[in-house]
Amino acid sequence: MSDGDTEGAYVVAPEDIVWHKTDLGEEFWLSDRVVDARYTSAYDAQLSKFGPGGGSPPHHHTYNHAFYFLSGTGGVRIGDQSRHVKAGTFVKVPAHIQHSVTNDGTEDLVFLVIYDPPINDEGMP
C-alpha cells in the first residue's frame, strides 16, 4: 500500500488476509508491516483465530493487552475468573496476570488482540 495507491488499496478483504500458522492457531498482524508507515507505532495488533477445540494454555506477559471477539464462542480465564465470550465481547488483560483463551464452539473463534506497548520482532514490548 504505497502513497500512490487508489482507495481500493486501503481495504484488505477477508479473502486477501494471509493467515500465519502458529503453535496455538493462526494470526494476522495489523501493524506498520501491513498498514503502512503513516500510522503511529503506539500500539500493535493482530487478528487471531483458534479452530474448534483450540486455544492457548494459561500464560502471562509483562505487558497489557486486550481482546475484541469478532466471531465464534469460547472461554477466557483471567486469574481465577472464567467468562464466556462471543462476538462483540471486549476483554482487558493486565500485565503479569495469568490468562488463557479457548474455543468451545463449532466455528473458528476470531478475535483482535491489541498490545500496549507494541510488540517488537522478538515478541517483547
MOPAC internal coordinates of N, CA, C and O (Angstrom, degrees):
PM7 1SCF
backbone

  N    0.0000 0     0.00 0     0.00 0    0    0    0
  C    1.4393 1     0.00 0     0.00 0    1    0    0
  C    1.5115 1   110.09 1     0.00 0    2    1    0
  O    1.2310 1   119.95 1   -88.48 1    3    2    1
  N    1.2659 1   117.71 1    91.52 1    3    2    1
  C    1.4543 1   120.85 1   179.63 1    5    3    2
  C    1.5171 1   110.28 1   -93.27 1    6    5    3
  O    1.2310 1   120.92 1   -10.96 1    7    6    5
  N    1.3425 1   115.84 1   169.04 1    7    6    5
  C    1.4608 1   120.33 1  -179.46 1    9    7    6
  C    1.5190 1   112.08 1   -58.72 1   10    9    7
  O    1.2310 1   119.72 1   153.44 1   11   10    9
  N    1.3258 1   118.14 1   -26.56 1   11   10    9
  C    1.4483 1   121.71 1  -177.61 1   13   11   10
  C    1.5183 1   113.98 1   -85.17 1   14   13   11
  O    1.2310 1   119.73 1   176.53 1   15   14   13
  N    1.3173 1   118.12 1    -3.47 1   15   14   13
  C    1.4548 1   120.99 1  -178.17 1   17   15   14
  C    1.5174 1   110.95 1   -68.04 1   18   17   15
  O    1.2310 1   121.13 1   -24.88 1   19   18   17
  N    1.3062 1   115.45 1   155.12 1   19   18   17
  C    1.4530 1   120.58 1   177.26 1   21   19   18
  C    1.5143 1   110.05 1   -79.10 1   22   21   19
  O    1.2310 1   120.33 1    -7.36 1   23   22   21
  N    1.3333 1   116.98 1   172.64 1   23   22   21
  C    1.4594 1   121.11 1  -179.76 1   25   23   22
  C    1.5175 1   112.01 1   -55.15 1   26   25   23
  O    1.2310 1   119.64 1   144.86 1   27   26   25
  N    1.3130 1   118.29 1   -35.14 1   27   26   25
  C    1.4552 1   121.22 1  -179.25 1   29   27   26
  C    1.5131 1   113.37 1   -61.55 1   30   29   27
  O    1.2310 1   119.79 1   155.93 1   31   30   29
  N    1.3181 1   118.01 1   -24.07 1   31   30   29
  C    1.4618 1   121.51 1  -179.98 1   33   31   30
  C    1.5220 1   111.79 1   -74.15 1   34   33   31
  O    1.2310 1   119.75 1   169.19 1   35   34   33
  N    1.3195 1   118.09 1   -10.81 1   35   34   33
  C    1.4568 1   121.13 1   179.54 1   37   35   34
  C    1.5247 1   112.17 1   -84.15 1   38   37   35
  O    1.2310 1   120.32 1   173.18 1   39   38   37
  N    1.3093 1   116.99 1    -6.82 1   39   38   37
  C    1.4594 1   121.71 1  -176.23 1   41   39   38
  C    1.5232 1   109.37 1  -110.58 1   42   41   39
  O    1.2310 1   120.68 1   -50.78 1   43   42   41
  N    1.3277 1   116.31 1   129.22 1   43   42   41
  C    1.4569 1   121.02 1   173.95 1   45   43   42
  C    1.5253 1   106.03 1  -108.59 1   46   45   43
  O    1.2310 1   120.79 1   -72.13 1   47   46   45
  N    1.3064 1   116.09 1   107.87 1   47   46   45
  C    1.4601 1   121.92 1  -178.48 1   49   47   46
  C    1.5268 1   109.64 1   -70.77 1   50   49   47
  O    1.2310 1   120.00 1   -28.27 1   51   50   49
  N    1.3512 1   117.60 1   151.73 1   51   50   49
  C    1.4635 1   119.40 1  -179.71 1   53   51   50
  C    1.5219 1   113.58 1   -52.11 1   54   53   51
  O    1.2310 1   120.05 1   142.62 1   55   54   53
  N    1.3106 1   117.51 1   -37.38 1   55   54   53
  C    1.4685 1   119.84 1  -178.65 1   57   55   54
  C    1.5331 1   112.65 1   -73.35 1   58   57   55
  O    1.2310 1   120.12 1   168.01 1   59   58   57
  N    1.3462 1   117.37 1   -11.99 1   59   58   57
  C    1.4594 1   121.29 1   179.13 1   61   59   58
  C    1.5248 1   113.19 1   -96.83 1   62   61   59
  O    1.2310 1   120.14 1   174.87 1   63   62   61
  N    1.3273 1   117.33 1    -5.13 1   63   62   61
  C    1.4616 1   120.17 1   178.87 1   65   63   62
  C    1.5267 1   108.94 1   -70.00 1   66   65   63
  O    1.2310 1   121.19 1   -49.62 1   67   66   65
  N    1.3191 1   115.33 1   130.38 1   67   66   65
  C    1.4604 1   121.13 1   177.17 1   69   67   66
  C    1.5228 1   107.16 1   -99.86 1   70   69   67
  O    1.2310 1   120.42 1   -75.38 1   71   70   69
  N    1.3287 1   116.81 1   104.62 1   71   70   69
  C    1.4622 1   122.84 1   179.94 1   73   71   70
  C    1.5208 1   108.88 1   -80.58 1   74   73   71
  O    1.2310 1   120.46 1   -42.46 1   75   74   73
  N    1.3247 1   116.72 1   137.54 1   75   74   73
  C    1.4586 1   122.62 1   177.47 1   77   75   74
  C    1.5261 1   108.52 1  -108.47 1   78   77   75
  O    1.2310 1   120.49 1   -55.34 1   79   78   77
  N    1.3019 1   116.67 1   124.66 1   79   78   77
  C    1.4616 1   121.25 1  -178.53 1   81   79   78
  C    1.5287 1   110.11 1   -74.57 1   82   81   79
  O    1.2310 1   121.05 1   -42.68 1   83   82   81
  N    1.3388 1   115.60 1   137.32 1   83   82   81
  C    1.4628 1   122.45 1   175.44 1   85   83   82
  C    1.5221 1   107.69 1  -127.38 1   86   85   83
  O    1.2310 1   120.51 1    -1.54 1   87   86   85
  N    1.3077 1   116.63 1   178.46 1   87   86   85
  C    1.4615 1   120.43 1   177.34 1   89   87   86
  C    1.5295 1   111.90 1   -64.20 1   90   89   87
  O    1.2310 1   119.95 1   154.70 1   91   90   89
  N    1.3258 1   117.69 1   -25.30 1   91   90   89
  C    1.4571 1   121.65 1  -176.08 1   93   91   90
  C    1.5221 1   113.79 1   -97.36 1   94   93   91
  O    1.2310 1   120.00 1   151.12 1   95   94   93
  N    1.2857 1   117.61 1   -28.88 1   95   94   93
  C    1.4620 1   121.68 1  -176.16 1   97   95   94
  C    1.5103 1   109.02 1   172.85 1   98   97   95
  O    1.2310 1   121.05 1    37.56 1   99   98   97
  N    1.3383 1   115.60 1  -142.44 1   99   98   97
  C    1.4568 1   120.20 1   178.69 1  101   99   98
  C    1.5151 1   108.97 1  -121.97 1  102  101   99
  O    1.2310 1   120.58 1   -27.92 1  103  102  101
  N    1.3559 1   116.50 1   152.08 1  103  102  101
  C    1.4534 1   120.50 1  -179.43 1  105  103  102
  C    1.5219 1   111.16 1  -144.30 1  106  105  103
  O    1.2310 1   121.75 1   -23.20 1  107  106  105
  N    1.3180 1   114.25 1   156.80 1  107  106  105
  C    1.4547 1   123.92 1   177.03 1  109  107  106
  C    1.5188 1   106.26 1  -138.78 1  110  109  107
  O    1.2310 1   120.20 1   -65.22 1  111  110  109
  N    1.3455 1   117.22 1   114.78 1  111  110  109
  C    1.4627 1   121.18 1  -176.13 1  113  111  110
  C    1.5165 1   111.34 1   -81.07 1  114  113  111
  O    1.2310 1   120.73 1   -47.62 1  115  114  113
  N    1.3357 1   116.22 1   132.38 1  115  114  113
  C    1.4643 1   123.36 1   175.88 1  117  115  114
  C    1.5194 1   107.05 1  -109.05 1  118  117  115
  O    1.2310 1   120.41 1   -87.69 1  119  118  117
  N    1.3036 1   116.83 1    92.31 1  119  118  117
  C    1.4559 1   121.48 1  -178.34 1  121  119  118
  C    1.5151 1   107.51 1  -146.78 1  122  121  119
  O    1.2310 1   120.92 1     9.84 1  123  122  121
  N    1.3322 1   115.85 1  -170.16 1  123  122  121
  C    1.4617 1   117.50 1   179.92 1  125  123  122
  C    1.5206 1   111.79 1   -63.98 1  126  125  123
  O    1.2310 1   119.87 1   166.07 1  127  126  125
  N    1.3351 1   117.86 1   -13.93 1  127  126  125
  C    1.4568 1   120.11 1   175.11 1  129  127  126
  C    1.5280 1   110.97 1   -68.64 1  130  129  127
  O    1.2310 1   120.50 1   152.44 1  131  130  129
  N    1.3492 1   116.64 1   -27.56 1  131  130  129
  C    1.4605 1   121.20 1  -179.93 1  133  131  130
  C    1.5179 1   110.44 1  -107.88 1  134  133  131
  O    1.2310 1   120.57 1   132.74 1  135  134  133
  N    1.3311 1   116.52 1   -47.26 1  135  134  133
  C    1.4620 1   120.60 1  -173.96 1  137  135  134
  C    1.5177 1   109.96 1   -70.90 1  138  137  135
  O    1.2310 1   118.47 1   111.28 1  139  138  137
  N    1.2617 1   120.52 1   -68.72 1  139  138  137
  C    1.4507 1   130.77 1   168.82 1  141  139  138
  C    1.5066 1   109.60 1   147.88 1  142  141  139
  O    1.2310 1   120.45 1    -7.64 1  143  142  141
  N    1.3158 1   116.74 1   172.36 1  143  142  141
  C    1.4558 1   122.29 1  -170.49 1  145  143  142
  C    1.5248 1   113.96 1   -70.72 1  146  145  143
  O    1.2310 1   119.07 1   171.46 1  147  146  145
  N    1.3186 1   119.38 1    -8.54 1  147  146  145
  C    1.4687 1   119.80 1  -179.44 1  149  147  146
  C    1.5200 1   112.25 1   -75.23 1  150  149  147
  O    1.2310 1   119.94 1   167.63 1  151  150  149
  N    1.3176 1   117.71 1   -12.37 1  151  150  149
  C    1.4618 1   121.29 1  -179.75 1  153  151  150
  C    1.5176 1   110.14 1   -92.64 1  154  153  151
  O    1.2310 1   120.46 1   -25.66 1  155  154  153
  N    1.3212 1   116.72 1   154.34 1  155  154  153
  C    1.4550 1   122.16 1   179.61 1  157  155  154
  C    1.5276 1   110.91 1   -67.05 1  158  157  155
  O    1.2310 1   120.66 1   -22.73 1  159  158  157
  N    1.3095 1   116.33 1   157.27 1  159  158  157
  C    1.4561 1   120.80 1   175.06 1  161  159  158
  C    1.5269 1   110.26 1  -104.56 1  162  161  159
  O    1.2310 1   120.29 1  -154.52 1  163  162  161
  N    1.3371 1   117.06 1    25.48 1  163  162  161
  C    1.4609 1   122.11 1  -177.30 1  165  163  162
  C    1.5212 1   112.65 1   -75.07 1  166  165  163
  O    1.2310 1   120.15 1   170.59 1  167  166  165
  N    1.3121 1   117.32 1    -9.41 1  167  166  165
  C    1.4616 1   120.87 1   178.72 1  169  167  166
  C    1.5192 1   107.62 1  -147.36 1  170  169  167
  O    1.2310 1   121.25 1   -10.75 1  171  170  169
  N    1.3001 1   115.22 1   169.25 1  171  170  169
  C    1.4584 1   121.29 1   171.24 1  173  171  170
  C    1.5240 1   105.52 1  -140.47 1  174  173  171
  O    1.2310 1   120.32 1   -29.08 1  175  174  173
  N    1.2961 1   117.00 1   150.92 1  175  174  173
  C    1.4556 1   120.25 1  -178.29 1  177  175  174
  C    1.5138 1   109.96 1  -147.30 1  178  177  175
  O    1.2310 1   121.56 1   -25.41 1  179  178  177
  N    1.3196 1   114.61 1   154.59 1  179  178  177
  C    1.4561 1   119.78 1   174.65 1  181  179  178
  C    1.5178 1   108.04 1  -141.80 1  182  181  179
  O    1.2310 1   120.76 1   -28.51 1  183  182  181
  N    1.2926 1   116.15 1   151.49 1  183  182  181
  C    1.4443 1   122.88 1   172.29 1  185  183  182
  C    1.5206 1   106.01 1   -96.81 1  186  185  183
  O    1.2310 1   120.23 1   -55.24 1  187  186  185
  N    1.3345 1   117.17 1   124.76 1  187  186  185
  C    1.4627 1   121.56 1  -177.94 1  189  187  186
  C    1.5116 1   110.50 1  -115.29 1  190  189  187
  O    1.2310 1   121.15 1   -28.99 1  191  190  189
  N    1.3341 1   115.40 1   151.01 1  191  190  189
  C    1.4592 1   120.71 1  -179.27 1  193  191  190
  C    1.5197 1   109.00 1  -141.76 1  194  193  191
  O    1.2310 1   120.66 1   -57.07 1  195  194  193
  N    1.3474 1   116.33 1   122.93 1  195  194  193
  C    1.4519 1   122.65 1   173.04 1  197  195  194
  C    1.5195 1   107.69 1  -112.37 1  198  197  195
  O    1.2310 1   120.33 1   -51.38 1  199  198  197
  N    1.3162 1   116.97 1   128.62 1  199  198  197
  C    1.4566 1   121.23 1   175.62 1  201  199  198
  C    1.5221 1   110.45 1   -72.03 1  202  201  199
  O    1.2310 1   120.11 1    -9.99 1  203  202  201
  N    1.3262 1   117.39 1   170.01 1  203  202  201
  C    1.4629 1   121.22 1   178.57 1  205  203  202
  C    1.5278 1   110.99 1   -51.26 1  206  205  203
  O    1.2310 1   120.81 1   -49.58 1  207  206  205
  N    1.3276 1   116.05 1   130.42 1  207  206  205
  C    1.4523 1   121.36 1  -178.83 1  209  207  206
  C    1.5144 1   114.43 1    82.84 1  210  209  207
  O    1.2310 1   119.68 1   171.16 1  211  210  209
  N    1.3330 1   118.21 1    -8.84 1  211  210  209
  C    1.4599 1   121.76 1  -178.07 1  213  211  210
  C    1.5149 1   112.34 1   -83.82 1  214  213  211
  O    1.2310 1   121.55 1    -4.14 1  215  214  213
  N    1.2996 1   114.64 1   175.86 1  215  214  213
  C    1.4550 1   119.04 1   178.19 1  217  215  214
  C    1.5038 1   112.02 1   159.85 1  218  217  215
  O    1.2310 1   121.42 1    11.07 1  219  218  217
  N    1.3196 1   114.90 1  -168.93 1  219  218  217
  C    1.4593 1   121.03 1  -179.64 1  221  219  218
  C    1.5235 1   109.30 1  -116.98 1  222  221  219
  O    1.2310 1   120.00 1   -34.08 1  223  222  221
  N    1.3220 1   117.61 1   145.92 1  223  222  221
  C    1.4667 1   119.82 1   174.54 1  225  223  222
  C    1.5331 1   108.46 1   -73.79 1  226  225  223
  O    1.2310 1   119.99 1   -16.33 1  227  226  225
  N    1.3352 1   117.62 1   163.67 1  227  226  225
  C    1.4638 1   119.87 1   175.70 1  229  227  226
  C    1.5296 1   109.95 1   -57.90 1  230  229  227
  O    1.2310 1   120.89 1   -47.35 1  231  230  229
  N    1.3243 1   115.90 1   132.65 1  231  230  229
  C    1.4613 1   122.14 1  -179.30 1  233  231  230
  C    1.5240 1   108.77 1  -157.75 1  234  233  231
  O    1.2310 1   120.47 1    -6.07 1  235  234  233
  N    1.3270 1   116.70 1   173.93 1  235  234  233
  C    1.4591 1   120.95 1   175.83 1  237  235  234
  C    1.5262 1   109.18 1  -145.52 1  238  237  235
  O    1.2310 1   121.38 1   -15.88 1  239  238  237
  N    1.3390 1   114.97 1   164.12 1  239  238  237
  C    1.4626 1   122.02 1  -178.88 1  241  239  238
  C    1.5296 1   109.22 1  -132.37 1  242  241  239
  O    1.2310 1   120.98 1   -14.06 1  243  242  241
  N    1.3091 1   115.73 1   165.94 1  243  242  241
  C    1.4644 1   121.39 1   177.30 1  245  243  242
  C    1.5214 1   112.07 1   -89.05 1  246  245  243
  O    1.2310 1   119.95 1  -174.76 1  247  246  245
  N    1.3229 1   117.69 1     5.24 1  247  246  245
  C    1.4617 1   122.24 1  -176.81 1  249  247  246
  C    1.5292 1   109.61 1  -131.83 1  250  249  247
  O    1.2310 1   121.47 1   -19.87 1  251  250  249
  N    1.3328 1   114.79 1   160.13 1  251  250  249
  C    1.4654 1   121.74 1   175.40 1  253  251  250
  C    1.5201 1   109.91 1   -79.24 1  254  253  251
  O    1.2310 1   120.80 1   -29.74 1  255  254  253
  N    1.3120 1   116.08 1   150.26 1  255  254  253
  C    1.4541 1   120.14 1   168.13 1  257  255  254
  C    1.5196 1   109.11 1  -154.99 1  258  257  255
  O    1.2310 1   121.00 1    -7.24 1  259  258  257
  N    1.3118 1   115.69 1   172.76 1  259  258  257
  C    1.4633 1   121.36 1  -177.70 1  261  259  258
  C    1.5160 1   108.62 1  -143.53 1  262  261  259
  O    1.2310 1   121.01 1   -25.24 1  263  262  261
  N    1.3314 1   115.67 1   154.76 1  263  262  261
  C    1.4607 1   122.30 1   177.50 1  265  263  262
  C    1.5274 1   108.82 1  -119.76 1  266  265  263
  O    1.2310 1   120.81 1   -42.63 1  267  266  265
  N    1.3308 1   116.06 1   137.37 1  267  266  265
  C    1.4686 1   121.33 1   170.01 1  269  267  266
  C    1.5249 1   106.14 1  -123.51 1  270  269  267
  O    1.2310 1   120.73 1   -63.93 1  271  270  269
  N    1.3325 1   116.21 1   116.07 1  271  270  269
  C    1.4627 1   121.25 1  -174.24 1  273  271  270
  C    1.5267 1   110.89 1   -85.09 1  274  273  271
  O    1.2310 1   121.19 1   -50.52 1  275  274  273
  N    1.3261 1   115.32 1   129.48 1  275  274  273
  C    1.4600 1   122.57 1  -175.33 1  277  275  274
  C    1.5153 1   113.31 1  -101.98 1  278  277  275
  O    1.2310 1   120.01 1   144.97 1  279  278  277
  N    1.3296 1   117.59 1   -35.03 1  279  278  277
  C    1.4637 1   120.51 1   179.09 1  281  279  278
  C    1.5200 1   109.76 1  -159.43 1  282  281  279
  O    1.2310 1   121.40 1   -20.42 1  283  282  281
  N    1.3264 1   114.92 1   159.58 1  283  282  281
  C    1.4505 1   121.16 1  -179.78 1  285  283  282
  C    1.5192 1   111.37 1    88.11 1  286  285  283
  O    1.2310 1   121.21 1     2.67 1  287  286  285
  N    1.3309 1   115.29 1  -177.33 1  287  286  285
  C    1.4613 1   122.03 1   177.24 1  289  287  286
  C    1.5145 1   108.87 1  -135.74 1  290  289  287
  O    1.2310 1   121.11 1   -25.25 1  291  290  289
  N    1.3083 1   115.47 1   154.75 1  291  290  289
  C    1.4521 1   118.63 1  -179.36 1  293  291  290
  C    1.5002 1   112.21 1  -172.60 1  294  293  291
  O    1.2310 1   121.61 1    15.23 1  295  294  293
  N    1.3111 1   114.52 1  -164.77 1  295  294  293
  C    1.4468 1   122.06 1   178.77 1  297  295  294
  C    1.5074 1   110.37 1  -131.11 1  298  297  295
  O    1.2310 1   121.26 1   -34.80 1  299  298  297
  N    1.3278 1   115.20 1   145.20 1  299  298  297
  C    1.4567 1   121.85 1   175.06 1  301  299  298
  C    1.5179 1   107.01 1  -124.69 1  302  301  299
  O    1.2310 1   121.14 1   -48.15 1  303  302  301
  N    1.3019 1   115.43 1   131.85 1  303  302  301
  C    1.4601 1   120.68 1   174.69 1  305  303  302
  C    1.5196 1   107.30 1  -115.59 1  306  305  303
  O    1.2310 1   120.59 1   -54.24 1  307  306  305
  N    1.3408 1   116.48 1   125.76 1  307  306  305
  C    1.4639 1   122.67 1   177.09 1  309  307  306
  C    1.5187 1   106.32 1  -127.69 1  310  309  307
  O    1.2310 1   120.99 1   -65.91 1  311  310  309
  N    1.3218 1   115.72 1   114.09 1  311  310  309
  C    1.4593 1   119.35 1  -174.44 1  313  311  310
  C    1.5154 1   109.14 1    61.73 1  314  313  311
  O    1.2310 1   120.38 1    55.11 1  315  314  313
  N    1.3268 1   116.89 1  -124.89 1  315  314  313
  C    1.4635 1   122.24 1  -179.58 1  317  315  314
  C    1.5182 1   113.39 1   -95.45 1  318  317  315
  O    1.2310 1   119.85 1  -176.92 1  319  318  317
  N    1.3410 1   117.89 1     3.08 1  319  318  317
  C    1.4623 1   121.21 1  -176.36 1  321  319  318
  C    1.5200 1   111.68 1  -105.36 1  322  321  319
  O    1.2310 1   120.96 1   -42.30 1  323  322  321
  N    1.3228 1   115.77 1   137.70 1  323  322  321
  C    1.4674 1   122.06 1   175.76 1  325  323  322
  C    1.5200 1   108.45 1  -117.47 1  326  325  323
  O    1.2310 1   120.97 1   -38.13 1  327  326  325
  N    1.3177 1   115.75 1   141.87 1  327  326  325
  C    1.4555 1   121.33 1   178.90 1  329  327  326
  C    1.5241 1   109.63 1  -138.65 1  330  329  327
  O    1.2310 1   120.90 1   -34.63 1  331  330  329
  N    1.3276 1   115.89 1   145.37 1  331  330  329
  C    1.4606 1   122.39 1   172.91 1  333  331  330
  C    1.5272 1   107.03 1   -81.33 1  334  333  331
  O    1.2310 1   120.15 1   -39.98 1  335  334  333
  N    1.3363 1   117.33 1   140.02 1  335  334  333
  C    1.4598 1   121.37 1   178.60 1  337  335  334
  C    1.5206 1   110.02 1  -126.60 1  338  337  335
  O    1.2310 1   121.31 1   -28.12 1  339  338  337
  N    1.3213 1   115.10 1   151.88 1  339  338  337
  C    1.4617 1   123.09 1   176.77 1  341  339  338
  C    1.5229 1   106.93 1  -150.39 1  342  341  339
  O    1.2310 1   120.24 1    -2.00 1  343  342  341
  N    1.3123 1   117.14 1   178.00 1  343  342  341
  C    1.4632 1   121.48 1   179.83 1  345  343  342
  C    1.5279 1   109.74 1   -52.61 1  346  345  343
  O    1.2310 1   120.91 1   -47.88 1  347  346  345
  N    1.3354 1   115.87 1   132.12 1  347  346  345
  C    1.4537 1   121.79 1   179.55 1  349  347  346
  C    1.5164 1   114.05 1    97.25 1  350  349  347
  O    1.2310 1   119.78 1   169.18 1  351  350  349
  N    1.3382 1   118.03 1   -10.82 1  351  350  349
  C    1.4661 1   120.95 1   179.43 1  353  351  350
  C    1.5255 1   109.67 1   -77.84 1  354  353  351
  O    1.2310 1   120.72 1   -43.85 1  355  354  353
  N    1.3351 1   116.24 1   136.15 1  355  354  353
  C    1.4625 1   123.05 1   176.22 1  357  355  354
  C    1.5220 1   108.15 1  -115.93 1  358  357  355
  O    1.2310 1   119.94 1   -47.76 1  359  358  357
  N    1.3290 1   117.72 1   132.24 1  359  358  357
  C    1.4622 1   122.82 1  -176.98 1  361  359  358
  C    1.5237 1   109.01 1  -128.27 1  362  361  359
  O    1.2310 1   120.39 1   -50.57 1  363  362  361
  N    1.3316 1   116.87 1   129.43 1  363  362  361
  C    1.4651 1   121.98 1   174.28 1  365  363  362
  C    1.5265 1   108.87 1   -98.35 1  366  365  363
  O    1.2310 1   120.51 1   -46.28 1  367  366  365
  N    1.3280 1   116.63 1   133.72 1  367  366  365
  C    1.4581 1   122.05 1   179.82 1  369  367  366
  C    1.5350 1   108.04 1  -122.26 1  370  369  367
  O    1.2310 1   119.99 1   -76.38 1  371  370  369
  N    1.3288 1   117.62 1   103.62 1  371  370  369
  C    1.4601 1   120.17 1   179.36 1  373  371  370
  C    1.5327 1   112.11 1   -68.73 1  374  373  371
  O    1.2310 1   120.94 1   -25.36 1  375  374  373
  N    1.3065 1   115.81 1   154.64 1  375  374  373
  C    1.4627 1   121.88 1   175.84 1  377  375  374
  C    1.5195 1   110.22 1   -55.74 1  378  377  375
  O    1.2310 1   120.79 1   -34.83 1  379  378  377
  N    1.3248 1   116.09 1   145.17 1  379  378  377
  C    1.4635 1   125.45 1   173.70 1  381  379  378
  C    1.5331 1   114.71 1    71.45 1  382  381  379
  O    1.2310 1   118.77 1  -177.56 1  383  382  381
  N    1.3246 1   119.96 1     2.44 1  383  382  381
  C    1.4580 1   122.49 1   179.54 1  385  383  382
  C    1.5310 1   108.61 1   -94.95 1  386  385  383
  O    1.2310 1   120.46 1   -52.22 1  387  386  385
  N    1.3311 1   116.72 1   127.78 1  387  386  385
  C    1.4672 1   120.24 1   178.68 1  389  387  386
  C    1.5340 1   109.57 1   -67.17 1  390  389  387
  O    1.2310 1   121.38 1   -43.26 1  391  390  389
  N    1.3346 1   114.97 1   136.74 1  391  390  389
  C    1.4663 1   120.24 1  -177.60 1  393  391  390
  C    1.5226 1   110.45 1  -152.12 1  394  393  391
  O    1.2310 1   121.05 1   -16.58 1  395  394  393
  N    1.3323 1   115.59 1   163.42 1  395  394  393
  C    1.4600 1   121.46 1   175.62 1  397  395  394
  C    1.5288 1   108.13 1  -155.81 1  398  397  395
  O    1.2310 1   121.35 1   -20.72 1  399  398  397
  N    1.3286 1   115.02 1   159.28 1  399  398  397
  C    1.4603 1   122.69 1   177.27 1  401  399  398
  C    1.5204 1   107.31 1  -129.97 1  402  401  399
  O    1.2310 1   120.10 1   -43.69 1  403  402  401
  N    1.3380 1   117.41 1   136.31 1  403  402  401
  C    1.4603 1   121.13 1   176.49 1  405  403  402
  C    1.5219 1   109.91 1  -133.79 1  406  405  403
  O    1.2310 1   121.18 1   -33.27 1  407  406  405
  N    1.3114 1   115.34 1   146.73 1  407  406  405
  C    1.4581 1   121.84 1   174.72 1  409  407  406
  C    1.5231 1   107.34 1   -95.53 1  410  409  407
  O    1.2310 1   120.41 1   -66.47 1  411  410  409
  N    1.3451 1   116.82 1   113.53 1  411  410  409
  C    1.4635 1   119.92 1   179.04 1  413  411  410
  C    1.5257 1   112.00 1  -106.69 1  414  413  411
  O    1.2310 1   120.65 1  -168.27 1  415  414  413
  N    1.3391 1   116.36 1    11.73 1  415  414  413
  C    1.4566 1   120.81 1  -178.41 1  417  415  414
  C    1.5171 1   112.83 1  -103.91 1  418  417  415
  O    1.2310 1   121.32 1     9.71 1  419  418  417
  N    1.3205 1   115.07 1  -170.29 1  419  418  417
  C    1.4624 1   121.83 1  -179.19 1  421  419  418
  C    1.5213 1   112.44 1  -103.13 1  422  421  419
  O    1.2310 1   120.22 1   175.80 1  423  422  421
  N    1.3385 1   117.18 1    -4.20 1  423  422  421
  C    1.4662 1   122.54 1   178.46 1  425  423  422
  C    1.5238 1   108.87 1  -116.71 1  426  425  423
  O    1.2310 1   120.35 1   -12.16 1  427  426  425
  N    1.3427 1   116.94 1   167.84 1  427  426  425
  C    1.4607 1   120.63 1   175.57 1  429  427  426
  C    1.5221 1   109.94 1   -59.90 1  430  429  427
  O    1.2310 1   120.63 1   -38.46 1  431  430  429
  N    1.3324 1   116.39 1   141.54 1  431  430  429
  C    1.4542 1   123.56 1   171.76 1  433  431  430
  C    1.5263 1   105.89 1   -97.47 1  434  433  431
  O    1.2310 1   120.60 1   -68.56 1  435  434  433
  N    1.3254 1   116.45 1   111.44 1  435  434  433
  C    1.4605 1   121.84 1  -175.62 1  437  435  434
  C    1.5228 1   108.13 1  -113.76 1  438  437  435
  O    1.2310 1   120.77 1   -50.24 1  439  438  437
  N    1.3401 1   116.14 1   129.76 1  439  438  437
  C    1.4571 1   119.33 1  -178.39 1  441  439  438
  C    1.5239 1   111.24 1  -149.65 1  442  441  439
  O    1.2310 1   121.75 1   -29.94 1  443  442  441
  N    1.3181 1   114.26 1   150.06 1  443  442  441
  C    1.4507 1   122.94 1   176.84 1  445  443  442
  C    1.5173 1   107.68 1   -89.07 1  446  445  443
  O    1.2310 1   120.36 1   -47.20 1  447  446  445
  N    1.3389 1   116.92 1   132.80 1  447  446  445
  C    1.4632 1   122.30 1   175.44 1  449  447  446
  C    1.5212 1   106.93 1  -112.15 1  450  449  447
  O    1.2310 1   120.55 1   -55.08 1  451  450  449
  N    1.3317 1   116.56 1   124.92 1  451  450  449
  C    1.4582 1   122.55 1   179.71 1  453  451  450
  C    1.5231 1   107.72 1  -111.66 1  454  453  451
  O    1.2310 1   120.43 1   -55.39 1  455  454  453
  N    1.3307 1   116.79 1   124.61 1  455  454  453
  C    1.4586 1   122.44 1  -176.30 1  457  455  454
  C    1.5238 1   110.61 1  -103.66 1  458  457  455
  O    1.2310 1   120.87 1   -42.94 1  459  458  457
  N    1.3501 1   115.95 1   137.06 1  459  458  457
  C    1.4522 1   122.27 1   178.42 1  461  459  458
  C    1.5224 1   107.59 1  -139.29 1  462  461  459
  O    1.2310 1   119.55 1   -71.80 1  463  462  461
  N    1.3190 1   118.47 1   108.20 1  463  462  461
  C    1.4600 1   129.06 1     2.78 1  465  463  462
  C    1.5198 1   111.43 1   -78.76 1  466  465  463
  O    1.2310 1   120.35 1    -3.82 1  467  466  465
  N    1.3434 1   116.94 1   176.18 1  467  466  465
  C    1.4599 1   121.02 1  -179.24 1  469  467  466
  C    1.5252 1   111.77 1   -58.92 1  470  469  467
  O    1.2310 1   121.16 1   -24.82 1  471  470  469
  N    1.3252 1   115.38 1   155.18 1  471  470  469
  C    1.4581 1   122.75 1   178.22 1  473  471  470
  C    1.5246 1   108.90 1   -91.88 1  474  473  471
  O    1.2310 1   120.51 1   -43.65 1  475  474  473
  N    1.3343 1   116.62 1   136.35 1  475  474  473
  C    1.4657 1   118.58 1   176.96 1  477  475  474
  C    1.5290 1   109.52 1   -91.67 1  478  477  475
  O    1.2310 1   120.38 1     3.95 1  479  478  477
  N    1.2993 1   116.88 1  -176.05 1  479  478  477
  C    1.4703 1   121.83 1  -176.70 1  481  479  478
  C    1.5329 1   113.51 1   -62.25 1  482  481  479
  O    1.2310 1   120.07 1   159.40 1  483  482  481
  N    1.3237 1   117.47 1   -20.60 1  483  482  481
  C    1.4599 1   121.07 1   178.36 1  485  483  482
  C    1.5210 1   111.84 1   -92.11 1  486  485  483
  O    1.2310 1   119.98 1  -176.06 1  487  486  485
  N    1.3513 1   117.65 1     3.94 1  487  486  485
  C    1.4524 1   121.50 1   179.67 1  489  487  486
  C    1.5169 1   114.11 1    81.02 1  490  489  487
  O    1.2310 1   120.16 1  -160.39 1  491  490  489
  N    1.3173 1   117.31 1    19.61 1  491  490  489
  C    1.4560 1   121.98 1  -179.48 1  493  491  490
  C    1.5253 1   109.41 1  -121.75 1  494  493  491
  O    1.2310 1   120.34 1   -27.30 1  495  494  493
  N    1.3445 1   116.96 1   152.70 1  495  494  493
  C    1.4750 1   119.69 1   177.09 1  497  495  494
  C    1.5026 1   111.91 1   -69.96 1  498  497  495
  O    1.2310 1   120.10 1   180.00 1  499  498  497

